[in-house]
Structures are given as C-alpha cells and as structure tokens.
C-alpha cells in the first residue's frame, strides 16, 4: 500500500488531476444521464444494487424478480460495459485529486498520506458488487449462496469508501489552503 500511495503522489500533478476532473465531469454530463435512464427503465421501479446503499439478500432477489428476464440481461450487460468504465473514471479522478491535494496538505512522512488509496478501495468494492449482483441476476430464480450475502456488503463498503474519498478531497484542499496561508504570514 505504501508503494502504491507513493506512486500515486508521484503521478498526481495538478495537470493530471485537472484532466481526470475534466473526464469525470464530461462522463457525468454526457454518459451518466443516459445510463441512468436505461437503468431506471430496466429496474421497473425496483431499484438497483448499484444505487442502493443498504439492502439485504431478500431485497436483492426482489430486484432480480422485478427486472424480469430481459431486464436482468440488460442489467448484466450494463455491469460489464458502462459499469466497468465508470468506476475507472471516478476512481482516477478521486485517486489523482486526493493525491494531488494530499501532496500540498500533508508532510511527506505522514501516515495520513496513505489515505490517498481509499478511492481504490471504492473501485474494488464497486467491481465486486457488480460481479456479485450480476451472478445473482444470471442465476435467478436459483439462489446464489454466499455471493447473495457478500453483494450487499460490497455495496455498503463501496458507498462508504466513495463517501470518505469525496470527503477527503475538500478536507485536504482546506488543509492545503490553511498551510499556504500560514506560510505567507510568519
């Protein structure tokens, strides 16, 4: 983790973080709305594991039932097309921007600098959630033991790490601004 963290700090210049922000914003404006509309149509009002913070095994199977065969097939397709790209897009944005801000906010030897790896945990749990939910959808109405328990857990962890990562960015930026203001006034 330390090596990955150091590498992220090395590559996360202001230009890289800004480019990742631009890609993230463009994706949110031009791609996400269309995908969200398709997902809503597929979900038939049942919700989606991807956008639900807290649900259980029974709710996961209720979603699978409500989707119907075509909806489940569309859900799986979306997880292995759009939802492979989106975690990479938000992950790169968060990894580079948190690392860039951390460079300016934290001392080089600080253990707190390891927090720049949290967005990677969000991406990993997002992908695990997608795999698990897709397995449940593909096997429905058959049960998928263990996977059906781990998938909701992955959702909670994904949303938790995404929330922490998005909270780190303004925290590190604020700390960097505070440090900069103090260094200007001895």
C-alpha positions as CSV (number, residue, x, y, z in Angstrom):
1,X,0.0,0.0,0.0
2,X,2.9,2.4,0.8
3,X,4.4,1.8,-2.7
4,X,1.1,2.4,-4.4
5,X,0.5,5.5,-2.3
6,X,3.9,6.9,-3.1
7,X,3.4,6.2,-6.8
8,X,0.0,8.0,-6.8
9,X,1.6,11.0,-5.2
10,X,4.4,10.9,-7.9
11,X,2.0,10.9,-10.9
12,X,-0.7,13.2,-9.5
13,X,0.3,16.6,-10.7
14,X,-2.1,19.4,-10.9
15,X,-2.5,18.8,-14.7
16,X,-3.2,15.1,-14.2
17,X,-5.8,15.8,-11.5
18,X,-7.4,18.5,-13.7
19,X,-7.5,16.2,-16.7
20,X,-9.1,13.4,-14.5
21,X,-11.6,16.0,-13.3
22,X,-12.5,17.0,-16.8
23,X,-13.0,13.4,-17.9
24,X,-15.2,12.8,-14.8
25,X,-17.3,15.9,-15.4
26,X,-17.7,15.0,-19.1
27,X,-18.7,11.5,-18.2
28,X,-21.2,12.8,-15.6
29,X,-22.8,15.2,-18.1
30,X,-22.8,13.2,-21.3
31,X,-22.8,9.5,-20.4
32,X,-24.3,9.0,-16.9
33,X,-27.8,10.5,-17.6
34,X,-28.4,8.2,-20.5
35,X,-27.2,5.2,-18.5
36,X,-29.3,6.2,-15.5
37,X,-32.4,6.4,-17.7
38,X,-31.7,3.0,-19.2
39,X,-31.2,1.6,-15.7
40,X,-34.4,3.1,-14.4
41,X,-36.3,1.6,-17.3
42,X,-34.7,-1.8,-16.7
43,X,-35.3,-1.7,-13.0
44,X,-39.0,-1.4,-13.4
45,X,-39.2,0.7,-10.2
46,X,-37.5,-2.0,-8.2
47,X,-34.3,-0.1,-7.5
48,X,-30.8,-1.3,-8.3
49,X,-28.0,-2.7,-6.2
50,X,-25.7,-0.1,-7.7
51,X,-27.6,2.8,-6.4
52,X,-28.9,1.4,-3.1
53,X,-26.8,1.9,0.0
54,X,-28.4,-0.6,2.3
55,X,-30.3,-3.7,1.2
56,X,-30.3,-7.3,2.1
57,X,-30.4,-10.7,0.4
58,X,-34.2,-10.7,0.1
59,X,-34.2,-7.3,-1.5
60,X,-31.6,-8.4,-4.0
61,X,-33.8,-11.3,-5.1
62,X,-36.8,-9.0,-5.2
63,X,-34.9,-6.7,-7.6
64,X,-34.0,-9.7,-9.7
65,X,-37.6,-10.8,-9.9
66,X,-38.9,-7.4,-10.7
67,X,-36.4,-6.9,-13.6
68,X,-37.7,-9.9,-15.5
69,X,-35.6,-11.9,-17.9
70,X,-34.9,-9.0,-20.3
71,X,-34.2,-6.6,-17.5
72,X,-31.8,-9.0,-15.8
73,X,-30.0,-9.5,-19.1
74,X,-29.8,-5.7,-19.6
75,X,-28.5,-5.3,-16.1
76,X,-25.7,-7.8,-16.6
77,X,-24.7,-6.1,-19.9
78,X,-24.6,-2.7,-18.3
79,X,-22.4,-4.1,-15.5
80,X,-19.8,-5.4,-18.0
81,X,-19.8,-2.3,-20.3
82,X,-20.7,1.0,-18.7
83,X,-20.1,-0.1,-15.1
84,X,-16.6,-1.2,-15.9
85,X,-15.8,2.2,-17.2
86,X,-17.5,4.4,-14.6
87,X,-15.5,3.1,-11.6
88,X,-12.3,3.7,-13.5
89,X,-13.4,7.2,-14.4
90,X,-14.4,8.2,-10.8
91,X,-11.5,6.2,-9.4
92,X,-8.9,8.1,-11.5
93,X,-10.5,11.4,-10.6
94,X,-10.5,10.6,-6.9
95,X,-7.1,8.9,-6.8
96,X,-5.3,11.8,-8.6
97,X,-7.2,14.7,-7.0
98,X,-6.9,13.4,-3.4
99,X,-3.2,12.6,-4.0
100,X,-2.6,16.0,-5.5
101,X,-4.4,17.7,-2.6
102,X,-2.6,15.5,-0.1
103,X,0.8,16.5,-1.5
104,X,0.0,20.1,-0.6
105,X,-1.8,19.3,2.7
106,X,0.3,16.6,4.4
107,X,4.0,16.3,5.3
108,X,6.0,13.8,3.2
109,X,6.4,11.3,6.1
110,X,2.9,11.5,7.4
111,X,1.0,8.2,7.8
112,X,-2.2,10.2,6.8
113,X,-0.8,10.3,3.3
114,X,-1.9,6.6,2.9
115,X,-5.5,7.8,2.8
116,X,-5.0,8.6,-0.9
117,X,-5.6,4.9,-1.5
118,X,-9.2,4.9,-0.3
119,X,-10.6,5.6,-3.7
120,X,-9.1,2.4,-4.9
121,X,-11.0,0.5,-2.3
122,X,-14.2,2.2,-3.5
123,X,-13.4,0.9,-7.1
124,X,-12.6,-2.6,-5.9
125,X,-15.8,-2.9,-3.9
126,X,-17.8,-1.4,-6.8
127,X,-16.5,-4.0,-9.2
128,X,-17.1,-6.8,-6.6
129,X,-20.6,-5.6,-6.2
130,X,-21.2,-5.6,-9.9
131,X,-19.8,-9.2,-10.2
132,X,-21.9,-10.4,-7.3
133,X,-25.2,-8.7,-8.4
134,X,-24.6,-10.0,-12.0
135,X,-24.2,-13.5,-10.7
136,X,-27.4,-13.3,-8.8
137,X,-29.2,-11.8,-11.8
138,X,-27.8,-14.5,-14.1
139,X,-28.8,-17.4,-11.9
140,X,-32.2,-16.1,-10.8
141,X,-34.5,-17.8,-9.8
142,X,-31.8,-20.1,-8.4
143,X,-30.2,-18.9,-5.2
144,X,-26.5,-17.9,-5.2
145,X,-25.4,-18.6,-1.7
146,X,-22.6,-16.6,-0.1
147,X,-22.5,-14.2,-3.2
148,X,-26.0,-13.0,-2.3
149,X,-24.8,-12.1,1.2
150,X,-21.5,-10.6,0.1
151,X,-23.0,-8.4,-2.6
152,X,-25.0,-6.1,-0.2
153,X,-21.9,-5.9,2.0
154,X,-19.8,-4.8,-1.0
155,X,-22.4,-2.1,-1.8
156,X,-22.1,-0.7,1.7
157,X,-18.3,-0.7,1.6
158,X,-18.3,0.8,-1.9
159,X,-20.6,3.7,-0.8
160,X,-18.7,4.1,2.4
161,X,-15.3,4.4,0.7
162,X,-16.7,6.7,-2.0
163,X,-18.1,9.0,0.7
164,X,-14.8,9.0,2.6
165,X,-12.9,9.7,-0.7
166,X,-15.2,12.6,-1.6
167,X,-14.8,14.0,2.0
168,X,-11.0,13.7,1.8
169,X,-10.8,16.0,-1.2
170,X,-12.2,19.1,0.4
171,X,-10.5,18.3,3.7
172,X,-7.1,18.1,2.1
173,X,-7.8,21.2,-0.1
174,X,-8.8,23.1,3.0
175,X,-5.7,22.0,4.9
176,X,-3.5,22.9,2.0
177,X,-5.1,26.4,1.8
178,X,-4.6,26.8,5.5
179,X,-1.0,25.7,5.3
180,X,-0.4,28.1,2.4
181,X,-2.0,31.0,4.3
182,X,0.2,30.3,7.4
183,X,3.4,30.1,5.3
184,X,2.6,33.5,3.8
185,X,2.3,35.1,7.2
186,X,5.2,34.2,9.5
